Amino acid sequence: MEAPAPDELATIRESVRALCARYPGEYWRQLDRERAYPAEFVQALTEAGFLAALVPEDYGGSGLGLSAAAAILEEVHAAGCNGAACHAQMYIMGTILRHGSDEQKARFLPGIASGALRLQAFGVTEPTSGTDTLSLRTVAVREGDHYVVNGQKIWTSRAEHSDLMLLLARTTPRAQAKRRTDGLSVFLVDMRLAEGTGIKINPIRTMMNHATTEVFLDDLRVPVENLVGEEGKGFRYILSGMNAERILIAAECIGDAKWFIARATAYARERAVFGRPIGQNQGVQFPIARAYAQMRAAELMVREAARRYEAGEDCGAEANMAKLLAADASWAAADMCVQTHGGFGFAEDFDIERKFRETRLYQVAPISTNLILSYLAEHVLELPRSY
Ligand SMILES: Cc1cc2nc3c(=O)[nH]c(=O)nc-3n(C[C@H](O)[C@H](O)[C@H](O)COP(=O)(O)OP(=O)(O)OC[C@H]3O[C@@H](n4cnc5c(N)ncnc54)[C@H](O)[C@@H]3O)c2cc1C
């Protein structure tokens, strides 16, 4: 995928900003109070074609590269909105694109591109395995032309707002797998057909408005034609999609950091205490300036990771560093923004406490900071594997 022309990205950014302006703080505050899904906002992004940015034109998408998708999500967050409700619609389909059959691509991608089909649930994490994906316990056993799936997933976000779920399950017992990473398979589960027949979804209420759930799979029957790629190779397929996910989430963090910095700067200029703007005090200026420098450094890493991804170069280290640095930058900016606002940082109407809660997630999901540091230690610095 070629890197986009700078003016193409500028146009995309401008259109996203115009769309997001229709969804101000009040819209998000109301949803946050009710822990409700931003259906209208997601619909608007869908109709504008933004969620189909990465789907090739042959299947009805825009066929844009990762830096365009990253720019879209960054702008969503820089506008004070939240892409977490739908960002996965952009990238989960990459697993079908890279590893699915022609028949699967023809069957699913056009609907995903138009938004008629939602593929934005990703069932990997389980209550007992956590970060240690290879020890997951959900099993899929072949019975004729179906697999029968039993197990439990947790933190399966957007499952209630998704038609399809990409599910990772064990098809060969761990002890019998030839290689450590063999024996897991990826399935496309049609949750519309499965409802009441093997899937139970319970919402989990969290500190921010994030439509996340736990999913119980009880003798769920998945047709063999919904196995993606080869049986037993699922872990590799999931890993191959992670760099894109990390870069896109990092772009959201950059957007959050920009939002916090813009809000803090505006407030520091306006708010007068002791007869002068608080922003005239270095004690207030310096944390904002530091957050800005941290955000810019992280932004450079996000852009470098996206550039390498689009050039087809290895980008594992850069994608991980982008996620680490951007999540740290957004969290530092969030903390600074609360401090700059004093008491008003805690007031619902300022939206800062909401964004503060939302951006905290990225220290933990989709991969926690420690696991990124372990990756860098092992794969870049060649230190012994620690787990
Ligand atoms: C709101 C939300 C949405 C999510 N959405 C999804 C989703 O859609 N699909 C999905 O599959 N998952 C999802 N997740 C799960 C998420 O990816 C995991 O929470 C995350 O990967 C961490 O796993 P865990 O919670 O099991 O923590 P654990 O693996 O139990 O780890 C707990 C803590 O210990 C640390 N730790 C663990 N092992 C080590 C080690 N060897 N060295 C150093 N530190 C270690 C971790 O860094 C972490 O801080 C979501 C989570 C949340 C909270």
Ligand as a Chemical Component Dictionary entry (heavy atoms), coordinates in Angstrom:
data_LIG
# 
_chem_comp.id                   LIG 
_chem_comp.type                 NON-POLYMER 
_chem_comp.pdbx_formal_charge   0 
_chem_comp.three_letter_code    LIG 
# 
loop_
_chem_comp_atom.comp_id 
_chem_comp_atom.atom_id 
_chem_comp_atom.alt_atom_id 
_chem_comp_atom.type_symbol 
_chem_comp_atom.charge 
_chem_comp_atom.model_Cartn_x 
_chem_comp_atom.model_Cartn_y 
_chem_comp_atom.model_Cartn_z 
_chem_comp_atom.pdbx_ordinal 
LIG C1  C1  C 0 -12.552 -2.241  28.475 1  
LIG C2  C2  C 0 -11.803 -3.407  27.915 2  
LIG C3  C3  C 0 -12.042 -3.810  26.614 3  
LIG C4  C4  C 0 -11.397 -4.933  26.085 4  
LIG N1  N1  N 0 -11.740 -5.398  24.837 5  
LIG C5  C5  C 0 -11.289 -6.620  24.441 6  
LIG C6  C6  C 0 -11.820 -7.245  23.253 7  
LIG O1  O1  O 0 -12.652 -6.672  22.541 8  
LIG N2  N2  N 0 -11.399 -8.499  22.946 9  
LIG C7  C7  C 0 -10.491 -9.176  23.717 10 
LIG O2  O2  O 0 -10.149 -10.313 23.381 11 
LIG N3  N3  N 0 -9.958  -8.597  24.833 12 
LIG C8  C8  C 0 -10.345 -7.354  25.214 13 
LIG N4  N4  N 0 -9.854  -6.784  26.368 14 
LIG C9  C9  C 0 -8.894  -7.522  27.170 15 
LIG C10 C10 C 0 -7.514  -6.894  27.221 16 
LIG O3  O3  O 0 -6.846  -7.154  26.009 17 
LIG C11 C11 C 0 -6.812  -7.452  28.452 18 
LIG O4  O4  O 0 -7.468  -6.923  29.607 19 
LIG C12 C12 C 0 -5.366  -7.125  28.483 20 
LIG O5  O5  O 0 -4.691  -7.760  27.430 21 
LIG C13 C13 C 0 -4.736  -7.565  29.805 22 
LIG O6  O6  O 0 -5.120  -8.892  30.109 23 
LIG P1  P1  P 0 -5.769  -9.252  31.527 24 
LIG O7  O7  O 0 -6.825  -8.254  31.832 25 
LIG O8  O8  O 0 -6.158  -10.670 31.536 26 
LIG O9  O9  O 0 -4.607  -9.024  32.544 27 
LIG P2  P2  P 0 -3.609  -10.122 33.100 28 
LIG O10 O10 O 0 -3.013  -10.911 31.988 29 
LIG O11 O11 O 0 -4.289  -10.856 34.196 30 
LIG O12 O12 O 0 -2.491  -9.189  33.706 31 
LIG C14 C14 C 0 -2.732  -8.373  34.877 32 
LIG C15 C15 C 0 -1.552  -7.414  35.073 33 
LIG O13 O13 O 0 -0.352  -8.175  35.225 34 
LIG C16 C16 C 0 0.601   -7.790  34.252 35 
LIG N5  N5  N 0 1.328   -8.978  33.781 36 
LIG C17 C17 C 0 0.813   -10.194 33.430 37 
LIG N6  N6  N 0 1.790   -11.026 33.050 38 
LIG C18 C18 C 0 2.955   -10.328 33.155 39 
LIG C19 C19 C 0 4.319   -10.623 32.878 40 
LIG N7  N7  N 0 4.694   -11.827 32.430 41 
LIG N8  N8  N 0 5.237   -9.667  33.091 42 
LIG C20 C20 C 0 4.883   -8.437  33.555 43 
LIG N9  N9  N 0 3.598   -8.092  33.821 44 
LIG C21 C21 C 0 2.656   -9.024  33.616 45 
LIG C22 C22 C 0 -0.165  -7.159  33.113 46 
LIG O14 O14 O 0 0.621   -6.218  32.423 47 
LIG C23 C23 C 0 -1.349  -6.511  33.842 48 
LIG O15 O15 O 0 -1.003  -5.214  34.232 49 
LIG C24 C24 C 0 -10.439 -5.619  26.881 50 
LIG C25 C25 C 0 -10.159 -5.172  28.178 51 
LIG C26 C26 C 0 -10.828 -4.102  28.706 52 
LIG C27 C27 C 0 -10.545 -3.688  30.129 53 
# 
loop_
_chem_comp_bond.comp_id 
_chem_comp_bond.atom_id_1 
_chem_comp_bond.atom_id_2 
_chem_comp_bond.value_order 
_chem_comp_bond.pdbx_ordinal 
LIG C1  C2  SING 1  
LIG C2  C3  SING 2  
LIG C2  C26 DOUB 3  
LIG C3  C4  DOUB 4  
LIG C4  N1  SING 5  
LIG C4  C24 SING 6  
LIG N1  C5  DOUB 7  
LIG C5  C6  SING 8  
LIG C5  C8  SING 9  
LIG C6  O1  DOUB 10 
LIG C6  N2  SING 11 
LIG N2  C7  SING 12 
LIG C7  O2  DOUB 13 
LIG C7  N3  SING 14 
LIG N3  C8  DOUB 15 
LIG C8  N4  SING 16 
LIG N4  C9  SING 17 
LIG N4  C24 SING 18 
LIG C9  C10 SING 19 
LIG C10 O3  SING 20 
LIG C10 C11 SING 21 
LIG C11 O4  SING 22 
LIG C11 C12 SING 23 
LIG C12 O5  SING 24 
LIG C12 C13 SING 25 
LIG C13 O6  SING 26 
LIG O6  P1  SING 27 
LIG P1  O7  DOUB 28 
LIG P1  O8  SING 29 
LIG P1  O9  SING 30 
LIG O9  P2  SING 31 
LIG P2  O10 DOUB 32 
LIG P2  O11 SING 33 
LIG P2  O12 SING 34 
LIG O12 C14 SING 35 
LIG C14 C15 SING 36 
LIG C15 O13 SING 37 
LIG C15 C23 SING 38 
LIG O13 C16 SING 39 
LIG C16 N5  SING 40 
LIG C16 C22 SING 41 
LIG N5  C17 SING 42 
LIG N5  C21 SING 43 
LIG C17 N6  DOUB 44 
LIG N6  C18 SING 45 
LIG C18 C19 SING 46 
LIG C18 C21 DOUB 47 
LIG C19 N7  SING 48 
LIG C19 N8  DOUB 49 
LIG N8  C20 SING 50 
LIG C20 N9  DOUB 51 
LIG N9  C21 SING 52 
LIG C22 O14 SING 53 
LIG C22 C23 SING 54 
LIG C23 O15 SING 55 
LIG C24 C25 DOUB 56 
LIG C25 C26 SING 57 
LIG C26 C27 SING 58 
# 
